[in-house]
Amino acid sequence: MERQISSVDTGWWVVSHEHKIWLPKGEIPRGSAESLGLTGSKGSPIGEWQGETVWLICESRTRDTGSLRQLLDQETGLFQLAGRGIQLAEFYRSHRWCGYCGHEMHHSKTEWACLCSHCRQRYYPQIAPCIIVAIRREDKILLAQHTRHRNGIYTVLAGFAEVGETLEQTVAREVMEEAAIKVKNLRYVSSQPWPFPQSLMMAFMADYDAGEINIDPKELLDAGWYRYDALPLLPPAGTIARRLIEDTVALCRADDE
């Protein structure tokens, strides 16, 4: 899949190294390789957006680099392709050597994988399953400020699935661990690739069942029940957290009419 980029190659360019992405003019570059100074680099196609190829180049840039979070307001399809590129770049960087025999590995020509020609091991990018859940209590929704988000944003609860655990069990455990409450009427909503760093978010809605909020200070700074028409600062549009909140608000508003 990887080859040397020629001057006539054109499209969108995800240039990434160590979780950083090249963002000249604050956006993903688009155009010919020649005009962007990418001729001669090694790259591979990772998808298509608006009829044009999206390329991944795994190399660093000294200027105009940023975080994928800067692209959260981009269209979902392009954001997800950029996230794919960053995750693949990090996968290739961290799998130069075989974890079994220590020999150097090479990229597969047919799939996103790293191969060891010595012991024949095959490695694929790892994806961490994660749940995110909006919890409703009559006309209110449970929102929390996470310790990793010190920007005043309140959002719904989330957490990673553990070994041998169903997603339903993950929801129950994470909610109990972080907020000390029980939920019921759990239903699946949607999913979203979330490359921070390599998660797949699976979204649920649930109803409050029992218990009083008692936060885990290692995970949350604050949490509370917020009436649907008096919400704090929320996650940006385009995130699955924002969709869950808006869907819950819609249900509350409909029942209040």
C-alpha positions as CSV (number, residue, x, y, z in Angstrom):
1,M,0.0,0.0,0.0
2,E,2.9,2.4,0.8
3,R,4.8,3.9,-2.2
4,Q,6.8,6.9,-3.1
5,I,4.6,10.0,-3.8
6,S,4.9,11.5,-7.2
7,S,4.4,15.1,-8.2
8,V,1.1,14.3,-10.0
9,D,-0.5,12.7,-6.9
10,T,-3.3,14.8,-5.6
11,G,-5.9,14.8,-2.9
12,W,-6.1,15.4,0.9
13,W,-2.9,14.8,2.9
14,V,-2.7,13.5,6.5
15,V,0.9,14.0,7.5
16,S,1.3,12.7,11.0
17,H,4.0,11.7,13.6
18,E,3.7,11.1,17.3
19,H,0.0,11.9,17.4
20,K,0.6,15.3,15.7
21,I,-0.9,16.3,12.4
22,W,0.4,18.8,9.8
23,L,-2.1,21.7,9.6
24,P,-0.9,24.5,7.3
25,K,-3.4,27.3,7.5
26,G,-5.0,25.4,10.4
27,E,-6.6,22.7,8.2
28,I,-5.8,19.5,6.4
29,P,-3.9,20.3,3.3
30,R,-5.5,19.6,-0.1
31,G,-4.0,19.7,-3.6
32,S,-1.1,18.3,-5.5
33,A,2.0,16.7,-3.9
34,E,4.2,19.1,-5.9
35,S,2.4,22.2,-4.7
36,L,2.6,21.1,-1.0
37,G,6.2,19.9,-1.2
38,L,5.4,16.3,-0.6
39,T,6.9,14.8,-3.7
40,G,9.3,11.9,-2.9
41,S,7.8,11.2,0.5
42,K,6.4,7.7,1.2
43,G,2.7,7.5,1.5
44,S,-0.4,5.4,1.2
45,P,-4.1,6.0,0.4
46,I,-6.4,5.5,3.4
47,G,-9.7,6.5,2.0
48,E,-11.6,8.9,-0.1
49,W,-13.3,12.3,0.6
50,Q,-15.4,14.3,-1.8
51,G,-14.2,12.2,-4.7
52,E,-10.5,12.7,-3.9
53,T,-7.9,10.4,-2.4
54,V,-6.9,10.8,1.2
55,W,-3.2,10.1,1.7
56,L,-1.3,9.2,4.8
57,I,2.4,10.2,5.1
58,C,4.1,9.2,8.3
59,E,6.7,11.9,8.9
60,S,7.2,14.8,11.2
61,R,7.0,18.5,10.4
62,T,8.8,21.3,12.3
63,R,6.1,23.9,11.6
64,D,2.3,24.1,11.5
65,T,1.6,20.9,13.5
66,G,-1.3,20.6,15.8
67,S,-3.8,18.2,17.4
68,L,-6.6,16.4,15.8
69,R,-8.9,18.1,18.3
70,Q,-8.5,21.3,16.2
71,L,-10.5,19.5,13.5
72,L,-13.6,18.6,15.6
73,D,-15.7,21.2,13.8
74,Q,-14.8,19.7,10.4
75,E,-17.3,17.4,8.6
76,T,-17.5,14.0,10.3
77,G,-16.2,12.0,7.3
78,L,-13.1,14.0,6.9
79,F,-12.5,14.1,10.7
80,Q,-12.7,10.3,10.9
81,L,-10.3,9.9,8.0
82,A,-7.8,12.2,9.7
83,G,-8.3,10.2,12.9
84,R,-7.6,7.0,10.9
85,G,-4.4,8.4,9.6
86,I,-3.1,9.5,13.0
87,Q,-3.9,6.1,14.5
88,L,-2.2,4.3,11.6
89,A,0.8,6.5,11.8
90,E,1.2,5.8,15.5
91,F,0.6,2.0,14.9
92,Y,3.4,1.9,12.3
93,R,5.8,3.9,14.5
94,S,5.2,1.6,17.5
95,H,5.5,-1.6,15.5
96,R,8.8,-1.3,13.7
97,W,10.1,-4.3,15.6
98,C,8.4,-7.7,16.3
99,G,7.3,-8.1,19.9
100,Y,8.0,-11.9,19.7
101,C,11.4,-12.2,18.1
102,G,12.7,-8.6,17.9
103,H,13.2,-8.6,14.1
104,E,12.3,-5.6,12.0
105,M,8.9,-5.7,10.5
106,H,7.4,-4.4,7.2
107,H,4.0,-3.1,6.1
108,S,1.5,-5.4,4.5
109,K,0.7,-4.6,0.9
110,T,-2.9,-5.8,1.2
111,E,-4.2,-4.6,4.5
112,W,-3.4,-2.3,7.5
113,A,-1.0,-4.6,9.3
114,C,2.7,-5.1,10.1
115,L,4.4,-8.4,9.2
116,C,7.5,-10.1,10.6
117,S,9.3,-12.0,7.8
118,H,11.3,-13.9,10.5
119,C,8.7,-15.5,12.7
120,R,5.6,-14.7,10.5
121,Q,3.7,-12.8,13.2
122,R,1.1,-10.4,12.0
123,Y,0.1,-7.3,13.9
124,Y,-3.1,-5.2,13.4
125,P,-3.9,-1.8,14.9
126,Q,-5.5,-2.2,18.3
127,I,-8.9,-0.5,19.0
128,A,-10.0,0.1,22.6
129,P,-13.8,-0.4,23.0
130,C,-15.3,2.4,25.1
131,I,-18.9,3.2,26.3
132,I,-20.4,6.6,26.7
133,V,-23.9,7.0,28.3
134,A,-26.4,9.7,28.8
135,I,-28.5,9.1,32.0
136,R,-31.9,10.8,32.3
137,R,-33.8,11.4,35.5
138,E,-37.3,12.8,34.8
139,D,-36.5,16.3,33.2
140,K,-32.8,16.2,34.1
141,I,-29.6,14.7,32.7
142,L,-26.5,13.7,34.6
143,L,-23.5,15.7,33.4
144,A,-20.0,15.7,34.8
145,Q,-16.8,17.6,34.5
146,H,-13.9,15.1,34.0
147,T,-10.5,15.6,35.5
148,R,-8.9,15.3,32.0
149,H,-11.1,18.2,30.7
150,R,-10.2,21.3,32.6
151,N,-11.9,23.6,30.2
152,G,-15.2,24.0,32.0
153,I,-17.0,21.5,29.8
154,Y,-19.6,19.2,31.3
155,T,-20.4,16.0,29.5
156,V,-21.8,12.5,29.9
157,L,-20.0,9.5,31.6
158,A,-17.7,7.3,29.6
159,G,-15.2,4.5,30.2
160,F,-13.3,1.6,28.7
161,A,-14.5,-2.0,28.6
162,E,-12.5,-4.5,30.6
163,V,-11.5,-8.0,29.7
164,G,-14.4,-10.5,29.8
165,E,-17.0,-7.8,30.1
166,T,-20.1,-7.0,28.0
167,L,-20.8,-3.5,27.0
168,E,-23.9,-3.5,29.2
169,Q,-21.7,-4.6,32.2
170,T,-19.3,-1.8,31.3
171,V,-22.0,0.8,31.5
172,A,-23.2,-0.4,34.9
173,R,-19.7,-0.6,36.3
174,E,-18.5,2.7,35.0
175,V,-21.5,4.6,36.2
176,M,-21.3,3.0,39.6
177,E,-17.6,3.6,39.9
178,E,-17.7,7.3,38.8
179,A,-21.0,8.5,40.2
180,A,-22.3,5.7,42.6
181,I,-25.7,5.4,41.0
182,K,-27.6,2.5,39.2
183,V,-29.2,2.8,35.8
184,K,-32.0,0.9,34.0
185,N,-33.6,0.8,30.6
186,L,-30.3,0.8,28.8
187,R,-30.5,1.1,25.0
188,Y,-27.8,1.4,22.3
189,V,-27.8,4.6,20.2
190,S,-24.7,4.7,17.9
191,S,-21.0,4.5,17.6
192,Q,-18.1,6.8,16.7
193,P,-14.4,6.2,16.1
194,W,-12.6,8.3,18.6
195,P,-8.8,8.6,18.0
196,F,-7.8,9.9,21.4
197,P,-5.8,7.8,21.1
198,Q,-7.5,4.7,19.6
199,S,-11.0,4.2,20.9
200,L,-14.3,3.1,19.4
201,M,-17.0,4.9,21.4
202,M,-20.3,3.0,21.7
203,A,-23.1,5.3,22.8
204,F,-26.0,4.4,25.1
205,M,-29.0,6.1,26.7
206,A,-30.3,5.0,30.1
207,D,-32.7,6.0,32.9
208,Y,-31.8,6.6,36.5
209,D,-32.7,3.7,38.8
210,A,-31.3,4.3,42.3
211,G,-28.6,6.0,44.4
212,E,-27.2,9.4,45.2
213,I,-24.3,11.0,43.3
214,N,-21.0,10.4,45.0
215,I,-18.2,11.1,42.5
216,D,-14.8,9.4,42.2
217,P,-12.4,12.3,42.6
218,K,-9.8,10.5,40.5
219,E,-12.2,10.6,37.5
220,L,-14.5,13.6,38.0
221,L,-14.2,17.1,39.3
222,D,-18.0,17.6,39.6
223,A,-21.3,16.0,38.6
224,G,-24.9,16.8,39.0
225,W,-28.4,16.6,37.6
226,Y,-29.1,19.4,35.1
227,R,-32.6,20.4,33.9
228,Y,-32.8,20.1,30.1
229,D,-33.3,23.9,29.6
230,A,-30.5,24.9,32.1
231,L,-27.4,23.2,30.9
232,P,-23.7,24.1,31.5
233,L,-21.0,24.4,28.9
234,L,-21.3,21.3,26.6
235,P,-19.0,19.3,24.3
236,P,-18.7,20.7,20.7
237,A,-21.1,19.7,18.0
238,G,-20.1,16.7,16.0
239,T,-19.1,14.7,19.0
240,I,-21.2,11.7,20.1
241,A,-21.4,13.1,23.6
242,R,-23.1,16.2,22.2
243,R,-25.5,14.0,20.2
244,L,-26.5,12.0,23.3
245,I,-27.1,15.2,25.3
246,E,-29.2,16.7,22.5
247,D,-31.2,13.5,22.1
248,T,-31.9,13.4,25.8
249,V,-32.9,17.1,25.8
250,A,-35.4,16.3,23.0
251,L,-37.0,13.5,25.0
252,C,-37.3,15.7,28.1
253,R,-38.7,18.6,26.1
254,A,-41.3,16.3,24.4
255,D,-42.5,15.0,27.8
256,D,-42.7,18.5,29.2
257,E,-45.0,19.8,26.5
